[in-house]
């Protein structure tokens, strides 16, 4: 039973990695959207979208580097 559990642990880890970048990008966009609504601007959603994508990419790289 041990090899089956290891396979499912790996599947869970890689599914989590697949969700890191889109989730971070979405959170960045939503923060920017909220701040745009609060301050009556239109550029913060783009700034926070980029920051979320960069943060997600860095987190993805950190997780992949940890597996080496």
C-alpha positions as a Markdown table, in Angstrom:
| # | Residue | x | y | z |
|---|---|---|---|---|
| 1 | Unk | 0.0 | 0.0 | 0.0 |
| 2 | Unk | 2.9 | 2.4 | 0.5 |
| 3 | Unk | 3.7 | 2.9 | -3.2 |
| 4 | Unk | 0.0 | 3.8 | -3.9 |
| 5 | Unk | 0.1 | 6.5 | -1.2 |
| 6 | Unk | 3.3 | 7.9 | -2.5 |
| 7 | Unk | 1.8 | 8.2 | -6.0 |
| 8 | Unk | -1.2 | 10.1 | -4.6 |
| 9 | Unk | 1.0 | 12.4 | -2.5 |
| 10 | Unk | 2.9 | 13.3 | -5.7 |
| 11 | Unk | -0.3 | 13.8 | -7.6 |
| 12 | Unk | -1.5 | 16.2 | -4.8 |
| 13 | Unk | 1.8 | 18.0 | -4.8 |
| 14 | Unk | 1.8 | 18.6 | -8.6 |
| 15 | Unk | -1.9 | 19.6 | -8.7 |
| 16 | Unk | -1.1 | 22.1 | -5.9 |
| 17 | Unk | 1.8 | 23.4 | -8.0 |
| 18 | Unk | -0.5 | 23.8 | -11.0 |
| 19 | Unk | -2.8 | 26.0 | -8.9 |
| 20 | Unk | -0.2 | 28.3 | -7.5 |
| 21 | Unk | 0.3 | 30.6 | -10.5 |
| 22 | Unk | -3.3 | 31.1 | -11.4 |
| 23 | Unk | -4.4 | 31.6 | -7.8 |
| 24 | Unk | -1.7 | 34.2 | -7.1 |
| 25 | Unk | -2.5 | 36.0 | -10.3 |
| 26 | Unk | -6.2 | 36.1 | -9.4 |
| 27 | Unk | -5.6 | 37.3 | -5.9 |
| 28 | Unk | -3.4 | 40.1 | -7.2 |
| 29 | Unk | -6.0 | 41.1 | -9.7 |
| 30 | Unk | -8.8 | 41.1 | -7.0 |
| 31 | Unk | -6.7 | 43.2 | -4.6 |
| 32 | Unk | -6.0 | 45.7 | -7.4 |
| 33 | Unk | -9.7 | 45.7 | -8.4 |
| 34 | Unk | -10.7 | 46.4 | -4.9 |
| 35 | Unk | -8.2 | 49.2 | -4.5 |
| 36 | Unk | -9.3 | 50.7 | -7.9 |
| 37 | Unk | -12.8 | 50.7 | -6.6 |
| 38 | Unk | -11.8 | 52.3 | -3.3 |
| 39 | Unk | -9.6 | 55.0 | -4.8 |
| 40 | Unk | -11.5 | 55.6 | -8.1 |
| 41 | Unk | -8.5 | 54.7 | -10.3 |
| 42 | Unk | -8.1 | 52.3 | -13.2 |
| 43 | Unk | -4.4 | 51.3 | -13.1 |
| 44 | Unk | -3.9 | 49.5 | -9.8 |
| 45 | Unk | -5.6 | 46.3 | -11.1 |
| 46 | Unk | -2.9 | 46.0 | -13.8 |
| 47 | Unk | -0.1 | 46.7 | -11.3 |
| 48 | Unk | -1.4 | 44.1 | -8.8 |
| 49 | Unk | -2.1 | 41.6 | -11.6 |
| 50 | Unk | 1.6 | 41.8 | -12.5 |
| 51 | Unk | 2.7 | 41.6 | -8.9 |
| 52 | Unk | 0.5 | 38.5 | -8.3 |
| 53 | Unk | 1.8 | 36.8 | -11.4 |
| 54 | Unk | 5.4 | 37.5 | -10.4 |
| 55 | Unk | 4.8 | 36.3 | -6.9 |
| 56 | Unk | 3.1 | 33.2 | -8.1 |
| 57 | Unk | 6.0 | 32.5 | -10.5 |
| 58 | Unk | 8.5 | 33.0 | -7.7 |
| 59 | Unk | 6.6 | 30.7 | -5.4 |
| 60 | Unk | 6.4 | 28.1 | -8.1 |
| 61 | Unk | 10.2 | 28.2 | -8.7 |
| 62 | Unk | 10.8 | 27.9 | -4.9 |
| 63 | Unk | 8.6 | 24.8 | -4.7 |
| 64 | Unk | 10.3 | 23.2 | -7.7 |
| 65 | Unk | 13.7 | 24.0 | -6.3 |
| 66 | Unk | 12.8 | 22.5 | -2.9 |
| 67 | Unk | 12.1 | 19.1 | -4.7 |
| 68 | Unk | 15.6 | 18.8 | -6.0 |
